Amino acid sequence: MSRPVLALIAALIVLAVGLDATFFTVPQTAQALIVQLGQPRRLITTPGLHARLPLVQTVIIFDRRLLDDEMAGEEVILGDQRRLIVDSFTRYRIIDPLQYFQAVGPSEEAIHARLDAVVSGSLRRVLGGETLLGVLSIDRDRIMSRIREQVNKEMNGFGISIEDVRIRRADLPAENTQAILSRMQSERERVAKQARAEGAEAAARIRANAERDRAVLLAEARGTAERLRGEGEQKAIALYAAAYQQDPQFFAIWRTLSAYRDGLANPANRLVLSPDSEFLRYLHGTANSP
């Protein structure tokens, strides 16, 4: 290969390297800061192809989209002295890359460390005046709005905007959970014991009412039976008397024969009488009229 060709290839390579070092692209979802020898020189917010001084200026790309910062769970004491393990996350946006760079530099870990400290302090201040019921209810939106406002105010000089702060999970510490479970079990046992006592009382009351109704019904039935029996006996006596008045001699014979039937028909019966007993007068064949 001839020298002119080698020189041309070398020139093209140098040109390509120079162009690559000079031109850069800013994506639609990003913004760029031109830094020269550690000092910010120019902020680029429009996407597209841009130029810089090669080997002198450095391009730092900042994402303009919504970013997340997740915090590990930490213990917070609430206003009612309850302890709560709070696991939260923060969503923020870089709105001023120059201010962001001047505050924490290009490192994302630096802004996360600062943001975690601010969010942690705000969580403790706000939740320290709230109850467990408030944190776990629909009132949480108001609480998180207060926390977001405080964090936004404290992070005002860092070139970011806090879009949202949320509690992802809120758990009781293990020892508190066990105590609450024991208290809940005791409460349930108390309620069950009270329910059983009330049930036993109601059952005793129902049984007493049933016994009383039974006694009343039996007494009324006995009274009705005695009355009906008395009325029947009265009618029977009246019938006997009426029959006796119609034919006293026949009635006397009929009664004696009925006594024979009832007393002598059963072989097991034994009667001890004298032969001339008046009861046996119709068996001698010489019975006189009564």
VENFEN-V639629 format. One record per residue. RES is the residue in one letter. PSI is psi as a letter, one per 20 degrees, with the letter a starting at -180 (999 if undefined). Layout:
# VENFEN-V639629
res->[RES & RES]
psi->[PSI & PSI]
This chain:
# VENFEN-V639629
res->[M & S & R & P & V & L & A & L & I & A & A & L & I & V & L & A & V & G & L & D & A & T & F & F & T & V & P & Q & T & A & Q & A & L & I & V & Q & L & G & Q & P & R & R & L & I & T & T & P & G & L & H & A & R & L & P & L & V & Q & T & V & I & I & F & D & R & R & L & L & D & D & E & M & A & G & E & E & V & I & L & G & D & Q & R & R & L & I & V & D & S & F & T & R & Y & R & I & I & D & P & L & Q & Y & F & Q & A & V & G & P & S & E & E & A & I & H & A & R & L & D & A & V & V & S & G & S & L & R & R & V & L & G & G & E & T & L & L & G & V & L & S & I & D & R & D & R & I & M & S & R & I & R & E & Q & V & N & K & E & M & N & G & F & G & I & S & I & E & D & V & R & I & R & R & A & D & L & P & A & E & N & T & Q & A & I & L & S & R & M & Q & S & E & R & E & R & V & A & K & Q & A & R & A & E & G & A & E & A & A & A & R & I & R & A & N & A & E & R & D & R & A & V & L & L & A & E & A & R & G & T & A & E & R & L & R & G & E & G & E & Q & K & A & I & A & L & Y & A & A & A & Y & Q & Q & D & P & Q & F & F & A & I & W & R & T & L & S & A & Y & R & D & G & L & A & N & P & A & N & R & L & V & L & S & P & D & S & E & F & L & R & Y & L & H & G & T & A & N & S & P]
psi->[p & r & g & h & g & g & h & g & g & h & g & g & g & g & g & g & h & g & g & h & i & g & q & r & p & o & r & h & j & r & q & q & p & p & p & o & l & i & p & p & h & q & p & o & i & p & q & a & p & r & q & r & o & q & i & g & q & q & p & p & p & p & p & i & r & p & q & q & o & p & q & q & p & q & p & p & p & r & h & k & j & q & p & p & o & p & o & r & q & p & p & r & p & o & i & n & h & g & h & g & g & h & g & i & a & i & p & h & h & g & h & g & g & g & h & g & g & g & g & g & g & g & g & h & g & g & h & i & j & q & r & h & h & h & h & j & a & i & i & h & g & g & g & h & g & g & g & g & g & g & g & g & g & h & j & h & j & j & j & q & p & o & h & q & p & q & o & h & p & o & q & q & q & g & h & h & g & g & g & g & g & g & h & h & g & g & g & h & h & g & g & g & g & g & g & g & g & h & g & h & g & g & g & h & g & g & g & g & g & g & g & g & h & g & g & g & g & g & g & h & g & g & g & g & g & h & g & h & g & g & h & g & h & g & h & g & g & h & g & g & g & g & h & h & h & g & n & h & g & g & h & g & g & g & h & g & h & h & h & g & g & h & h & i & h & p & h & i & q & p & p & o & q & q & h & k & q & h & h & j & h & i & i & i & i & k & p & r & q & 999]
